[in-house]
């Protein structure tokens, strides 16, 4: 069995795809594969992937599918994968120089999930942010460190034992925002061991030109489905009560501090804001007593107070000031 399958979903990224594929090519390695899933691209992305596969036939396989979204493309790659471990890589991002060899060397079969760090860069390659994959060090279980649920729920900065998906029927949702949040905490339930690898192997490209629209505001409603999917999985496993405090803190951060803030920036009068906040209150009516909430920063507690009082214009003002400060620092 191969050590690793690198799964790359591709859709209309002809400008970025060559660098992505170059970053995972390790010509001397024979114990891994690259599965590039062209998700119905309408530009040259599919052709570029085919050209790379023709030049590296022992390492790259290309699968062409009708457009089905990120989750569908990842699932397609997962079904075709032969590696013991999986690495998901978005096609406008890259691995750091030399990371693929280090990743292969780290796969000693001693963990189910390996967590590593990522760097955010702009299109000029300048580093904007360094994000730790996990605040804990070493090896642990979810029971020993339930605060893992607070870590970024990204699928891409982790190494996954493939059987976590295949033996438990876990797949990414199709055409749904927050597909990582809906999936990653469910995989944690199935993992017996976690390892913090502590290397900045993933390079996330922050692309310019993203425009916030009312349609995007509406799609933030989908976080309700993502959170519900996770809560239902923990209830089904009989572990909801054990992790209720951590699940509350996780949902609060993503549903209120992330989605509500994002929608408020677009339209502080949007009915989505009321829907998100009321749904969270129904799920966690005693959230104010949560010890993790009480330990949050003053900024986060201020935002939560404004959201709870439905003062969304003030949320927008605060977030705009915060964004200006971040742009100035970067």
Secondary structure as GFF3:
##gff-version 3
##sequence-region A 1 330
A	DSSP	beta_strand	2	10	.	.	.	ID=ss1
A	DSSP	alpha_helix	14	23	.	.	.	ID=ss2
A	DSSP	beta_strand	32	39	.	.	.	ID=ss3
A	DSSP	alpha_helix	45	55	.	.	.	ID=ss4
A	DSSP	beta_strand	60	65	.	.	.	ID=ss5
A	DSSP	alpha_helix	70	80	.	.	.	ID=ss6
A	DSSP	beta_strand	83	88	.	.	.	ID=ss7
A	DSSP	beta_strand	94	95	.	.	.	ID=ss8
A	DSSP	alpha_helix	99	106	.	.	.	ID=ss9
A	DSSP	beta_strand	113	121	.	.	.	ID=ss10
A	DSSP	beta_strand	127	131	.	.	.	ID=ss11
A	DSSP	beta_strand	139	140	.	.	.	ID=ss12
A	DSSP	three_ten_helix	146	150	.	.	.	ID=ss13
A	DSSP	beta_strand	158	161	.	.	.	ID=ss14
A	DSSP	alpha_helix	163	166	.	.	.	ID=ss15
A	DSSP	alpha_helix	179	190	.	.	.	ID=ss16
A	DSSP	beta_strand	194	205	.	.	.	ID=ss17
A	DSSP	alpha_helix	214	219	.	.	.	ID=ss18
A	DSSP	alpha_helix	222	236	.	.	.	ID=ss19
A	DSSP	alpha_helix	244	251	.	.	.	ID=ss20
A	DSSP	pi_helix	252	260	.	.	.	ID=ss21
A	DSSP	alpha_helix	261	266	.	.	.	ID=ss22
A	DSSP	alpha_helix	271	283	.	.	.	ID=ss23
A	DSSP	three_ten_helix	287	289	.	.	.	ID=ss24
A	DSSP	alpha_helix	291	294	.	.	.	ID=ss25
A	DSSP	alpha_helix	298	308	.	.	.	ID=ss26
A	DSSP	alpha_helix	312	329	.	.	.	ID=ss27
###
